[in-house]
Amino acid sequence: MQSYGLVISLKNDQSVIAKYKKFHYSVWPQVKKDLISSGVKNMKIFIFESTLFMYMETSDNFDFSLLANASDETREWNKIMNNLQVPVSTVRPGEWWHQLEKVYDLEW
């Protein structure tokens, strides 16, 4: 199993933040199916002000491109989310959610 910590910002606008939360309180069923079928075992998203932190556990063979190339519904979901999000300032070229460096794991 692999684990990931990722961070991104939302546009700093209360209506955007409310819209993002509303979408995530009722994730589209196909999006959830696509996450599971791509190898996501566990996913949690936390918010602080306009900053999002996502924790994911995945299968060993998980590949982020599987989500980008999933169903039409998931591609539409991603398009909507991308309009609400802003990458953090330290992203690498081609990166959207910034992958954090793991510095501690209780299982080590």
DSSP file (Angstrom, degrees, kcal/mol; ACC not computed):
  #  RESIDUE AA STRUCTURE BP1 BP2  ACC     N-H-->O    O-->H-N    N-H-->O    O-->H-N    TCO  KAPPA ALPHA  PHI   PSI    X-CA   Y-CA   Z-CA
    1    1 A M              0   0    0      0, 0.0     2,-0.3     0, 0.0    58,-0.2   0.000 360.0 360.0 360.0 143.8    0.0    0.0    0.0
    2    2 A Q  E     -A   58   0A   0     56,-2.1    56,-2.7    57,-0.1     2,-0.4  -0.836 360.0-155.6-111.3 153.2    1.1    3.6   -0.7
    3    3 A S  E     -A   57   0A   0     -2,-0.3     2,-0.4    54,-0.2    54,-0.2  -0.976   8.5-169.3-130.1 148.6    0.1    6.7    1.1
    4    4 A Y  E     -A   56   0A   0     52,-2.6    52,-2.3    -2,-0.4     2,-0.4  -0.982  14.7-161.0-136.2 143.4    0.0   10.3   -0.1
    5    5 A G  E     +A   55   0A   0     95,-0.4    95,-3.7    -2,-0.4     2,-0.3  -0.999  23.9 177.6-119.3 126.9   -0.4   13.7    1.5
    6    6 A L  E     -AB  54  99A   0     48,-2.6    48,-2.9    -2,-0.4     2,-0.4  -0.943  11.4-162.1-132.3 151.6   -1.4   16.4   -1.0
    7    7 A V  E     +AB  53  98A   0     91,-2.1    91,-2.9    -2,-0.3    81,-0.4  -0.983  16.0 155.2-136.3 145.6   -2.2   20.1   -0.7
    8    8 A I  E     -A   52   0A   0     44,-1.7    44,-3.4    -2,-0.4     2,-0.3  -0.954  31.6-121.5-155.1 164.0   -3.9   22.7   -2.9
    9    9 A S  E     -AC  51  86A   0     77,-2.2    77,-3.3    -2,-0.3     2,-0.3  -0.805  13.6-138.0-109.1 154.4   -5.8   25.9   -2.3
   10   10 A L  E     - C   0  85A   0     40,-3.4    75,-0.3    -2,-0.3     2,-0.1  -0.738  45.3 -84.3 -96.6 157.6   -9.3   26.9   -3.1
   11   11 A K        -     0   0    0     73,-2.8     2,-2.6    -2,-0.3     6,-0.2  -0.453  50.7-112.5 -57.6 134.0  -10.0   30.4   -4.5
   12   12 A N  S    S+     0   0    0     -2,-0.1     2,-0.4     4,-0.1    -1,-0.1  -0.414  80.0 114.1 -78.5  73.3  -10.2   32.5   -1.4
   13   13 A D    >>  -     0   0    0     -2,-2.6     4,-2.4     1,-0.1     3,-0.6  -0.981  65.4-137.9-145.3 125.3  -13.9   33.3   -1.7
   14   14 A Q  H 3> S+     0   0    0     -2,-0.4     4,-2.3     1,-0.3     5,-0.2   0.818 105.3  53.8 -59.5 -32.3  -16.5   32.0    0.8
   15   15 A S  H 3> S+     0   0    0      2,-0.2     4,-2.1     1,-0.2    -1,-0.3   0.876 109.8  48.1 -70.2 -35.3  -19.0   31.1   -2.0
   16   16 A V  H <> S+     0   0    0     -3,-0.6     4,-2.6     2,-0.2    -2,-0.2   0.925 112.3  48.8 -66.6 -45.6  -16.3   29.0   -3.7
   17   17 A I  H  X S+     0   0    0     -4,-2.4     4,-2.4     1,-0.2    -2,-0.2   0.914 112.1  48.8 -61.8 -43.3  -15.4   27.3   -0.4
   18   18 A A  H  X S+     0   0    0     -4,-2.3     4,-2.4    -5,-0.2    -1,-0.2   0.900 111.4  49.8 -63.5 -40.8  -19.1   26.6    0.3
   19   19 A K  H  X S+     0   0    0     -4,-2.1     4,-2.4     2,-0.2    -2,-0.2   0.918 110.1  50.5 -64.1 -43.5  -19.6   25.2   -3.3
   20   20 A Y  H  X S+     0   0    0     -4,-2.6     4,-2.0     1,-0.2    -2,-0.2   0.934 112.0  47.0 -59.8 -47.3  -16.6   22.9   -2.8
   21   21 A K  H  X S+     0   0    0     -4,-2.4     4,-1.6     1,-0.2    -1,-0.2   0.911 109.9  53.4 -61.9 -42.6  -17.9   21.6    0.5
   22   22 A K  H  X S+     0   0    0     -4,-2.4     4,-0.7     1,-0.2     3,-0.3   0.919 108.5  49.5 -60.2 -44.7  -21.4   21.1   -1.0
   23   23 A F  H >< S+     0   0    0     -4,-2.4     3,-0.8     1,-0.2    -1,-0.2   0.907 112.4  48.2 -59.0 -41.7  -20.0   19.0   -3.8
   24   24 A H  H >< S+     0   0    0     -4,-2.0     3,-0.6     1,-0.2    -1,-0.2   0.673 100.0  63.9 -80.8 -15.9  -17.9   16.9   -1.4
   25   25 A Y  H 3< S+     0   0    0     -4,-1.6    -1,-0.2    -3,-0.3    -2,-0.2   0.690 120.1  26.1 -74.6 -17.3  -20.8   16.2    1.0
   26   26 A S  T << S-     0   0    0     -3,-0.8    -1,-0.3    -4,-0.7    -2,-0.1  -0.483  84.7-168.5-144.2  69.5  -22.5   14.4   -1.9
   27   27 A V    <   -     0   0    0     -3,-0.6    -3,-0.1     1,-0.1     5,-0.0  -0.305  37.1 -98.2 -59.8 138.0  -19.8   13.1   -4.2
   28   28 A W    >>  -     0   0    0      1,-0.1     4,-1.9    45,-0.1     3,-0.5  -0.343  30.4-126.0 -58.6 135.6  -21.1   11.8   -7.5
   29   29 A P  H 3> S+     0   0    0      0, 0.0     4,-2.3     0, 0.0     5,-0.1   0.856 108.1  52.2 -55.1 -40.1  -21.5    8.0   -7.4
   30   30 A Q  H 3> S+     0   0    0      2,-0.2     4,-2.6     1,-0.2    41,-0.2   0.867 106.1  54.6 -67.9 -34.0  -19.4    7.4  -10.5
   31   31 A V  H <> S+     0   0    0     -3,-0.5     4,-2.2     2,-0.2    -1,-0.2   0.932 109.6  47.3 -62.3 -45.0  -16.6    9.5   -9.2
   32   32 A K  H  X S+     0   0    0     -4,-1.9     4,-2.2     1,-0.2    -2,-0.2   0.913 111.8  50.4 -63.2 -42.4  -16.5    7.4   -6.1
   33   33 A K  H  X S+     0   0    0     -4,-2.3     4,-2.9     1,-0.2    -2,-0.2   0.913 110.0  50.5 -60.7 -42.8  -16.5    4.2   -8.2
   34   34 A D  H  X S+     0   0    0     -4,-2.6     4,-1.5     2,-0.2    -1,-0.2   0.885 108.7  51.9 -64.6 -39.0  -13.7    5.5  -10.3
   35   35 A L  H  <>S+     0   0    0     -4,-2.2     5,-2.3     2,-0.2     4,-0.5   0.952 113.8  43.5 -60.1 -48.9  -11.6    6.3   -7.3
   36   36 A I  H ><5S+     0   0    0     -4,-2.2     3,-1.3     1,-0.2    -2,-0.2   0.917 113.5  50.0 -64.7 -44.6  -12.1    2.8   -5.9
   37   37 A S  H 3<5S+     0   0    0     -4,-2.9    -1,-0.2     1,-0.3    -2,-0.2   0.744 105.2  58.6 -69.9 -21.2  -11.5    1.1   -9.2
   38   38 A S  T 3<5S-     0   0    0     -4,-1.5    25,-0.4    -3,-0.2    -1,-0.3   0.589 128.8 -93.5 -82.4  -8.8   -8.3    3.1   -9.8
   39   39 A G  T < 5S+     0   0    0     -3,-1.3    20,-2.1    -4,-0.5     2,-0.5   0.499  73.7 147.5 112.9   5.7   -6.8    1.7   -6.5
   40   40 A V  E   < +D   58   0A   0     -5,-2.3    -1,-0.3    18,-0.2    18,-0.3  -0.649  15.6 174.1 -75.7 122.0   -7.8    4.3   -4.0
   41   41 A K  E     +     0   0A   0     16,-2.9     2,-0.3    -2,-0.5    17,-0.2   0.735  67.8   8.6 -96.7 -30.5   -8.4    2.5   -0.7
   42   42 A N  E     +D   57   0A   0     15,-1.9    15,-2.6     2,-0.0    -1,-0.4  -0.978  62.9 177.0-154.0 136.2   -8.9    5.4    1.6
   43   43 A M  E     +D   56   0A   0     -2,-0.3     2,-0.4    13,-0.2    13,-0.2  -0.982   1.6 173.7-146.4 133.3   -9.2    9.2    1.0
   44   44 A K  E     -D   55   0A   0     11,-2.4    11,-3.0    -2,-0.4     2,-0.4  -0.998  12.0-160.7-137.0 138.4   -9.8   12.0    3.3
   45   45 A I  E     -D   54   0A   0     -2,-0.4     2,-0.3     9,-0.2     9,-0.2  -0.986   9.7-171.9-121.6 130.2   -9.9   15.8    2.5
   46   46 A F  E     -D   53   0A   0      7,-3.3     7,-2.7    -2,-0.4     2,-0.4  -0.858   7.9-150.0-116.7 152.2   -9.5   18.4    5.3
   47   47 A I  E     -D   52   0A   0     -2,-0.3     2,-0.4     5,-0.2     5,-0.2  -0.973  15.4-180.0-126.9 140.3   -9.8   22.1    5.0
   48   48 A F  E >  S-D   51   0A   0      3,-2.6     3,-3.0    -2,-0.4     2,-0.4  -0.947  73.8 -50.4-134.1 114.6   -8.2   25.0    6.9
   49   49 A E  T 3  S-     0   0    0     -2,-0.4     0, 0.0     1,-0.3     0, 0.0  -0.439 124.4 -24.3  54.3-113.2   -9.4   28.4    5.7
   50   50 A S  T 3  S+     0   0    0     -2,-0.4   -40,-3.4    -3,-0.1     2,-0.5   0.247 117.3 102.4-110.2  14.1   -8.9   28.0    1.9
   51   51 A T  E <   -AD   9  48A   0     -3,-3.0    -3,-2.6   -42,-0.2     2,-0.4  -0.839  55.3-156.7-100.9 131.8   -6.2   25.3    2.1
   52   52 A L  E     -AD   8  47A   0    -44,-3.4   -44,-1.7    -2,-0.5     2,-0.4  -0.871   5.4-166.9-106.6 138.8   -7.1   21.7    1.4
   53   53 A F  E     -AD   7  46A   0     -7,-2.7    -7,-3.3    -2,-0.4     2,-0.5  -0.996   7.2-165.1-122.2 127.0   -5.1   18.7    2.6
   54   54 A M  E     -AD   6  45A   0    -48,-2.9   -48,-2.6    -2,-0.4     2,-0.5  -0.948   4.8-164.9-116.0 131.7   -5.8   15.3    1.1
   55   55 A Y  E     +AD   5  44A   0    -11,-3.0   -11,-2.4    -2,-0.5     2,-0.4  -0.962  15.6 179.7-111.8 128.9   -4.7   12.0    2.6
   56   56 A M  E     -AD   4  43A   0    -52,-2.3   -52,-2.6    -2,-0.5     2,-0.4  -0.982  20.3-165.2-131.4 141.6   -4.8    8.9    0.4
   57   57 A E  E     +AD   3  42A   0    -15,-2.6   -16,-2.9    -2,-0.4   -15,-1.9  -0.993  26.4 172.8-118.6 134.4   -4.0    5.3    0.8
   58   58 A T  E     -AD   2  40A   0    -56,-2.7   -56,-2.1    -2,-0.4   -18,-0.2  -0.832  36.7 -84.1-135.4 168.9   -3.8    3.4   -2.5
   59   59 A S    >   -     0   0    0    -20,-2.1     3,-1.6    -2,-0.3   -57,-0.1  -0.299  49.3-105.9 -65.7 161.7   -2.8    0.0   -3.9
   60   60 A D  T 3  S+     0   0    0      1,-0.3    -1,-0.1   -59,-0.1   -21,-0.0   0.809 120.3  49.8 -62.4 -30.3    0.8   -0.5   -4.7
   61   61 A N  T 3  S+     0   0    0      2,-0.1    -1,-0.3   -59,-0.0    -2,-0.0   0.213  80.7 140.1 -96.3  16.7    0.2   -0.1   -8.5
   62   62 A F    <   -     0   0    0     -3,-1.6     2,-0.4   -23,-0.2   -23,-0.1  -0.299  29.6-171.6 -61.3 141.5   -1.8    3.1   -8.2
   63   63 A D    >   -     0   0    0    -25,-0.4     3,-2.0     1,-0.1     4,-0.5  -0.987  24.2-142.5-137.5 124.5   -1.2    5.7  -10.9
   64   64 A F  T >> S+     0   0    0     -2,-0.4     4,-1.3     1,-0.3     3,-1.1   0.792  99.1  68.3 -57.7 -28.8   -2.6    9.2  -10.7
   65   65 A S  H 3> S+     0   0    0      1,-0.3     4,-1.6     2,-0.2    -1,-0.3   0.755  86.0  69.6 -65.1 -21.9   -3.2    9.2  -14.5
   66   66 A L  H <4 S+     0   0    0     -3,-2.0    -1,-0.3     1,-0.2    -2,-0.2   0.869 101.5  45.8 -62.0 -35.0   -5.9    6.6  -14.0
   67   67 A L  H X4 S+     0   0    0     -3,-1.1     3,-1.3    -4,-0.5    -1,-0.2   0.874 109.1  53.8 -75.0 -37.4   -8.1    9.2  -12.3
   68   68 A A  H 3< S+     0   0    0     -4,-1.3    -1,-0.2     1,-0.3    -2,-0.2   0.803 115.1  41.6 -66.0 -27.6   -7.4   11.8  -15.0
   69   69 A N  T 3< S+     0   0    0     -4,-1.6    -1,-0.3     5,-0.0    -2,-0.2   0.010  92.7 114.3-109.6  27.1   -8.5    9.3  -17.7
   70   70 A A  S <  S-     0   0    0     -3,-1.3    -3,-0.1     1,-0.2   -39,-0.1   0.230  73.4 -35.9 -79.2-154.4  -11.5    7.9  -15.9
   71   71 A S     >  -     0   0    0    -41,-0.2     4,-2.4     1,-0.1     5,-0.2  -0.039  58.6-104.7 -65.2 165.8  -15.2    8.2  -16.9
   72   72 A D  H  > S+     0   0    0      1,-0.2     4,-2.4     2,-0.2     5,-0.2   0.882 122.2  55.2 -56.5 -39.7  -16.8   11.2  -18.5
   73   73 A E  H  > S+     0   0    0      1,-0.2     4,-2.7     2,-0.2    -1,-0.2   0.907 108.6  46.3 -63.7 -42.0  -18.4   12.0  -15.1
   74   74 A T  H  > S+     0   0    0      2,-0.2     4,-2.8     1,-0.2    -1,-0.2   0.889 111.1  51.8 -69.6 -38.2  -15.1   12.0  -13.3
   75   75 A R  H  X S+     0   0    0     -4,-2.4     4,-1.9     2,-0.2    -2,-0.2   0.908 112.1  47.0 -63.1 -39.5  -13.5   14.2  -16.0
   76   76 A E  H  X S+     0   0    0     -4,-2.4     4,-2.3     2,-0.2    -2,-0.2   0.914 111.4  51.2 -66.0 -43.1  -16.5   16.6  -15.6
   77   77 A W  H  X S+     0   0    0     -4,-2.7     4,-2.8     1,-0.2    -2,-0.2   0.936 110.2  49.5 -56.6 -48.0  -16.1   16.5  -11.8
   78   78 A N  H  X S+     0   0    0     -4,-2.8     4,-2.7     1,-0.2    -1,-0.2   0.874 108.7  52.8 -62.0 -37.8  -12.4   17.3  -12.2
   79   79 A K  H  X S+     0   0    0     -4,-1.9     4,-1.2     2,-0.2    -1,-0.2   0.920 111.0  46.6 -63.6 -43.8  -13.1   20.2  -14.5
   80   80 A I  H  X S+     0   0    0     -4,-2.3     4,-0.6     2,-0.2     3,-0.4   0.936 114.3  47.2 -63.1 -46.8  -15.6   21.7  -12.0
   81   81 A M  H >X S+     0   0    0     -4,-2.8     3,-1.5     1,-0.2     4,-1.3   0.901 106.7  57.7 -63.2 -40.4  -13.1   21.2   -9.1
   82   82 A N  H 3< S+     0   0    0     -4,-2.7    -1,-0.2     1,-0.3    -2,-0.2   0.818 101.4  56.9 -60.4 -30.2  -10.2   22.8  -11.1
   83   83 A N  H 3< S+     0   0    0     -4,-1.2    -1,-0.3    -3,-0.4    -2,-0.2   0.675 111.3  43.2 -74.1 -16.0  -12.3   25.9  -11.5
   84   84 A L  H << S+     0   0    0     -3,-1.5   -73,-2.8    -4,-0.6    -2,-0.2   0.629 106.0  77.2 -98.3 -18.3  -12.5   26.2   -7.7
   85   85 A Q  E  <  -C   10   0A   0     -4,-1.3   -75,-0.3   -75,-0.3   -77,-0.0  -0.556  52.9-166.0-101.9 158.1   -8.9   25.4   -7.0
   86   86 A V  E     -C    9   0A   0    -77,-3.3   -77,-2.2    -2,-0.2     3,-0.1  -0.981  29.5-119.0-137.4 124.0   -5.6   27.2   -7.2
   87   87 A P        -     0   0    0      0, 0.0   -79,-0.1     0, 0.0    10,-0.1  -0.267  34.6-103.8 -60.9 150.1   -2.3   25.4   -6.9
   88   88 A V    >   -     0   0    0      8,-0.4     3,-1.4   -81,-0.4   -81,-0.0  -0.319  37.7-103.3 -67.7 161.9    0.0   26.3   -4.0
   89   89 A S  T 3  S+     0   0    0      1,-0.3    -1,-0.1    -3,-0.1     0, 0.0   0.678 114.1  58.3 -66.0 -18.9    3.0   28.4   -5.0
   90   90 A T  T 3  S+     0   0    0      2,-0.0    -1,-0.3     8,-0.0    -2,-0.1   0.176  72.8 136.4-100.6  19.0    5.5   25.6   -4.9
   91   91 A V    <   -     0   0    0     -3,-1.4     3,-0.1     1,-0.1     7,-0.1  -0.300  52.1-124.5 -66.6 150.4    4.0   23.3   -7.5
   92   92 A R    >   -     0   0    0      1,-0.1     3,-2.4     2,-0.0    -1,-0.1  -0.526  47.5 -72.0 -85.1 160.2    6.3   21.6  -10.0
   93   93 A P  T 3  S+     0   0    0      0, 0.0    -1,-0.1     0, 0.0     3,-0.1  -0.291 123.7  14.1 -54.3 132.2    5.5   22.0  -13.7
   94   94 A G  T 3  S+     0   0    0      1,-0.3     2,-0.3    -3,-0.1    -3,-0.0   0.393 100.3 122.8  83.1  -2.8    2.4   20.0  -14.6
   95   95 A E    <   +     0   0    0     -3,-2.4    -1,-0.3     1,-0.2     3,-0.1  -0.688  29.1 168.6 -94.3 144.5    1.4   19.5  -11.0
   96   96 A W  S    S+     0   0    0      1,-0.5     2,-0.4    -2,-0.3    -8,-0.4   0.663  74.3  38.7-114.1 -73.8   -1.9   20.5   -9.6
   97   97 A W  S    S-     0   0    0    -10,-0.1    -1,-0.5   -89,-0.1     2,-0.5  -0.698  93.1-127.7 -73.3 129.7   -2.3   19.0   -6.1
   98   98 A H  E     -B    7   0A   0    -91,-2.9   -91,-2.1    -2,-0.4     2,-0.5  -0.717  15.9-134.0 -86.0 123.9    1.2   19.3   -4.6
   99   99 A Q  E     -B    6   0A   0     -2,-0.5   -93,-0.2   -93,-0.2     2,-0.2  -0.651  21.4-139.9 -80.7 126.3    2.5   16.0   -3.2
  100  100 A L        -     0   0    0    -95,-3.7     2,-0.4    -2,-0.5   -95,-0.4  -0.495  16.3-110.3 -85.3 153.1    4.0   16.4    0.3
  101  101 A E        -     0   0    0     -2,-0.2     2,-0.5   -97,-0.1    -1,-0.1  -0.692  29.5-129.1 -80.4 129.2    7.1   14.7    1.5
  102  102 A K        +     0   0    0     -2,-0.4     3,-0.1     1,-0.1    -1,-0.0  -0.695  34.0 168.1 -80.4 125.7    6.4   12.1    4.2
  103  103 A V        +     0   0    0     -2,-0.5     2,-0.3     1,-0.3    -1,-0.1   0.491  63.1  24.2-115.1  -8.6    8.7   12.7    7.2
  104  104 A Y        +     0   0    0      3,-0.0     2,-0.3     0, 0.0    -1,-0.3  -0.973  50.7 177.9-157.7 143.7    7.0   10.3    9.7
  105  105 A D    >   -     0   0    0     -2,-0.3     3,-2.3    -3,-0.1    -3,-0.0  -0.965  28.9-139.0-143.9 127.1    4.9    7.2    9.8
  106  106 A L  T 3  S+     0   0    0     -2,-0.3    -1,-0.1     1,-0.3     0, 0.0   0.779 104.5  60.1 -57.1 -27.2    3.8    5.5   13.0
  107  107 A E  T 3         0   0    0      1,-0.2    -1,-0.3    -3,-0.0    -3,-0.0   0.543 360.0 360.0 -80.7  -6.8    4.5    2.1   11.3
  108  108 A W    <         0   0    0     -3,-2.3    -1,-0.2     0, 0.0    -2,-0.1   0.503 360.0 360.0 -70.4 360.0    8.2    2.9   10.7
